[in-house]
Amino acid sequence: MNYAEGLENYRKKIASVNADEMVLNMGPQHPSTHGVLRLELITDGEIVREVIPHMGYLHRCFEKHAERLTYQQTIPFTDRMDYLASMNNSHAFVMGVERMMGIDTEIPKRVEYIRVLVCEMNRIASHLIAIGTYGIDIGAFTPFLWCFRDREHIMGMLEWASGSRMLYNYIWVGGLFYDLPVGFEERCLEFIRYFKPKMVELNQLLTDNQIFIKRTANVGILPLDVAINYGCSGPMLRGSGLKYDLRRIDGYSAYPELDFDVPVGTGLMGAVGDCWDRYKVRVDEIEESLKIMEQCVARLQKELKRTPDFDPRAKLPRKITPKPQDFYMRAENPRGELGFYFIADGKTEIPFRVKSRAPSFCNLSVLSEISKGVLIADLVAIVGSIDFMLGEVDR
């Protein structure tokens, strides 16, 4: 469907509103929309008949930037798409460039494990935001404060490693901007020992809370076939029961050497694929990321110790100019499959085209499908369970 057809369909929907229905705006500054997203609701009393998302309030111009800058210069702009998972963004982009150049097998093991370590730390920080803001959407204020308190430890460590709190520019083509600071591995183990009991408390406070369960169980049910047809990925897809994680499917970086499970929705509190399942998948993924962190730290402290001659920056040509090719690279971000489609002409160090496949955009597209006939209050729960990031929706 092109823009003109979409606009015509939108006009028909608005024109078909009868006297008993009302058009209600939610956003673009509504707190439950998690950013500048406008939802146009066609309601019959408290019942939502239709949800029409309006995007474009936070356009990042990422793809146009990528057509004007070199591969290395584009990395800071990947950080600004999903700005809550900057490490994961740059990891996917950098792996694509490395594979196009044929140097992916030359990356030192220490570099690979550091990349996985910081990406999993960023995944935990991102999920803590998702869980905390989801609780406050429904009225649970304390978990929000707890999640931000614990996320602050991760932000401090990532700032120690990269020099920045959110937009890191740490993972570079061929390596890293810096090696880990001395003592970083020990600080990671301290955080893990501190954080595991905190997750138990969070589960007691929110996951097992009967009010929270009644607000999320059997609400916003996403059947597996609908999730697949809409291109959903990440916790949205796994919440519907499919064990599909690109860290396992594609086996990139150091993930094939690590032991971790892929949590899926089980319908324990209601139907498979409801809001509670999507929330629970993120909670379980935090525990799996802690396992991955422990394994990475163990390897970095034993077999992959720092040495005086270790250089985290690869000896690359002055100009990164891949051979002429079309190449697609994807990775498992906290919100799903982040992909970059490159078109290299082989003549310059600036790509001819970089198309980004943002998981939040695909996950958000299913909102209208799973929100028909729900209460307005339940729509708030559904929007929060998707956990989208507007920086990569509009990109």
N, C-alpha and C positions, 0 to 999 in steps of 0.2 A: 504494500500500500504506500503510495507516495503522499507528499504533503497535501496536495489538493484534494485527494480522495479522503484523507483523514480529516481535513477541515470540513468537507461536505458531510461526512458521517457525524461529526461533532454538532454541526448546525441542525441536522435532522433530529439528533437526540434531544437537544434543547427545545426545538420546535414541538416535539411530541409530548412535552411535559403538560399534564392536564391540570385542571383546577384544584384537584385534591393533593397535588404534589408541590414540592418546593425545591428550588435550587439553592444550595447552601455551600458557601466557600469555607474550606478548611485550609488555612495557610494564605500566602506563603510564609508568614511568620508565626504560624501556630506551633506551640512547643512540642506537640506530639508528632510533627512531621519530620523531626530530626534534621532540620535544615530548611533551605528555601525551596520548598516544594508546595505547589498549590494543588489541592484536591477539590474538584467541583463535584458535589454530591447532589444527586436527585433523590429526594427523600419523600416518604409518605409517612408523616408523623415522625416516629423514632426509627422507622425502618429505612435502610439504605437500598434504593432500587438500582442505582447506577453510580459508579465512581469513575470520574474522568480526570486522570493526572495531567497536570500542565508543568512542563519542565522548561529549563533554559534560563533560570535565574542566577546560575553560578557557572557560567561557561568558562572553562579553563583554557581553551584553545590548544590543548596538548598536541593534537595531531598536526596542526599548522606549525607549531613550534618545531616539531620533529622534522618537518620538511625544510626548515631553514637553518638548523644547527647540526653540528657533528654528533656522532653517536655518544661520545663522552659528555658533550655539552647538554644533551637531552636528559641525562640521568636526574638532575635536580627537578625537572618538570614531571618525571614519573612520581616523585615523592609527593607532589601536590595534587595528584588525582585522588587516591584514597589516603588522605593525610593522616589517618589513624593507623595505617599499615605501610609506612613508607619503605621500610626494609624489604618487605615482600614485593612491593612494586618494582623497586630497582633490581632485585634479585632476578625476577622474571625477564626484565628487559636486557640485563647484562648477559644472562645465559643465552638469549637469542642471538646477540651480537657475537658471543664467543663461538657458538655453533656455526654461525655463518662463516666465521673466519677459520674454523677448523682447529681451534686451540682449546676446546672444552676438555680434552683429555690431558692437557698439560697443566691444568690448575692444581696447585699443591693441595694435598689432603688437609693440611692445617687450615688453609683458606676456606675449603669447602665446609669444614666443621664449624669454623667461626661464622660463616654465612648462615648455616642452619641454626646455630645457637641464637644469633641476634634476631633471625626471622621468627623463631618460636617465642622469644621474649616479646617481640612486637605482636605476635598473634594473641598471646595472653593479655597484653595491654588492650588490644582492640576488643577482645571478647569481654573484658571487664567493663569497658565503656558500654557495650551492647547490653550486658546484664544489668548494670546499674541504672542506665537510662530507661530500660524496659520496666524495671521495678517502679521507678518514679512516674512513668506513664500511667501505671495502674494504681498508684497511690502509696507505694511502699518507699518511704523516704530514706530510712536508715541504710538499706543495701547500697543505695547510690553513694552515700558518704563512705561506706566501707570499701566499695570498689575503687573509688578515686584515691582513697588512702593507699591501697595496695598497689595501684597502678603507678603511683608516684615513685615507688622504689624502682620499678622497671625504667621509668623515664630518666631517673637519676643515673642508672647504670648505662643506659644507651647514650646519654649525654657524655658520660665519662669516656666511653669508647669512641664516639664520633665527634663530639664537640657541639652537638645540637640536640634539642629536646624532642623535636617532632620531625623535621625535614632533614634527614641525616646525610645524604650524599656520601654514604660510607662504602657501599659495594660498587666497585668500579670494574670496567672491562678488564679481565685478566687477573683480578685480585681484589684488594681492599685499599682504602685510603690510608689506614693505619693498621698496625697489628694491635691486638688487645693490650690494654694497659697492664702493667705488672700488678698482680693481685686480683684481677678481674674474675678469674675462675673461682677463687675462694669466696668472693662476694656473691657469685651466682649460687653457690652451695648454701651460703647463709640465707639468701632470699628464699630458696626452696624450703629450707627447714622452717623458716618463719611463715611461709605462705600456705603450706599444706594444712595446718590447723585452722587457718583463716577460711579456707574453702569449706571445711567441715562446718564452721559456724555459719557461713553464707548459705549453705544448703539447709541447715536447720531453720534459718530465719526466713528464707524466700522459697527455695525449691519445695520444701515440705509444708509450706504455709497453705492452709485450706482455702483462704480467701483468694490467694494468688492462683491456686489450682482451678477454682471455680471460674475465675475470670479468663483462663487461658485454655483449659481442657475443652475439647469439642468446639472450639472457636477457630474460624479461618482454616478449615480442613483443606489441605492441598493434596489431592490424589496423586499417586506416583506418575500415572500416564500424563496428567496435565502438567506436572512439573517438568517432565522430559520434553513434552511438546513445546513448552514455552522457553526452553533452554535454561532452566534454573540450575544452579550448581551450589556447591558448598553446603552449609548447614540447612539451607532451604531444601535441597534435594535429598540430603541424608536424613533430614527430619521426616521425609515421606517414606523412608524405609530402604533406600538404595545405598549399599556400601560402595560409594564411588568417591575416591579421594585421589587426586592426581599425584600426590606424594607416593602413593602405592601403584597407581595405574601406569604412570610414566617413569617412575623411579629415577627422578633427577637428583643432581647434587649428591649429598651423602645419605639421603633417605633410605636407599636400599640396604644400607648397612646398619640401620637402626631398628629397634624393636618398639612398635607402638600399634595400638588398635585404632579402628575407624568406627567411632560411635554412630549409631543410626537411631531413628525414631522407632519406638516399640509400641506406642499406643498404651502405655502403662496407665495413664490417667484418663484416657479417652480414646478417640479415634486416631489411627496412625496419620501423622502429617498435620496435626493441629498446632496451635501456637505453643502449647506446653512442650511438645516434642522438639520444636525448633529451638526453644530456649534450652531444653535439657541437653541437646546435642552440643551446644556451645559450652555449657558447664563441663560436660565430659571431655570435650576437646582441650580445655584448660589443663585437666589432669594428665591427658596424654602428652601435651606439650611440656609439662614438667618432667615426664619420663624422658622425653627426647633431650631436654636440657641436661639432665643428669648424665645421660650417656655421652653427650658431646663434651661435657666438662671432664668426664673420666678419660676420654681419649686425648683431650688437649693436655691433660696433666701427666699422662703416661707416655703413650707412643708418639704423640705429636707435640712434644714440648717445644717451646720457643728456643731458638738458637741465635747466637750473635750475628750469623750471616744470613738469617732469614729475611727476605725482602717481600713484603706483602703486595708490592706492585710489580706486575709482570713487565718484562722487557718487550714492549710492543713497538711496532713501527711508529714513526712520528705521525703518520696519517693512517687511520683505521679505514681501509677500503676493501670490504668484502667483494668476492666475485659476483658477477651478475646473477641474481637469483630471486625467487620469491620464497619466503620462509615464514613459518608460523611457530611461535614458541608460546607455551602456556605453562602456568604454575598454579598451585593451590594457595590462594589468598584466604585471609579470614572470612571473606564474604563469598568465596567461590572461585571459579576459573577465570583468572586474568590472562588474557592472551594478547600477543603483539604480532601483527602480520606485517612483515618487512618486504619492501620491494627495493632491491639494491641494483643500481645500474653499472657498478663496477668501475666507474670513472672517477667519482668524487667520494669524499668522506662524509657527505651529507646524503642520507637515504632519499630515494625518490618518493617513497610513501611509507608511512607507519600508521597502520590502523589498529586501534586499541579495542579489544573485546572486554568490556567492563562487566564484572559479575553483577554489580548493583543495578545496572540498566536492565539486564535480563530478568533478574529477580523481581524488580519493581513492576515489570510488565504484566505479571500475573495477578497484581493487586485487584484489578477490576473483576477478574474471574472468581476469586475466592471471597469477595466482599458483597456479593448480591444477596439481599435478604437479611443482612445482619443488622443489629442495633448500631446506632452511631457510637455508643460507648465501646462496643466490640470492635468497631473499625479502628479505634485508637490502639487496641491490643494487637490487631492484625498488622497495622503499619509498623509498630515497634518490633514485632517478631521477625519482620523481613530484614531489619538491620542493614539498610542501604546507606550509601555515602554519596551525597549529591555532587561532590567534586569529581567522581568518576562517572556518575550518571550523565552529566552534561559535558565533561572532559573537553 
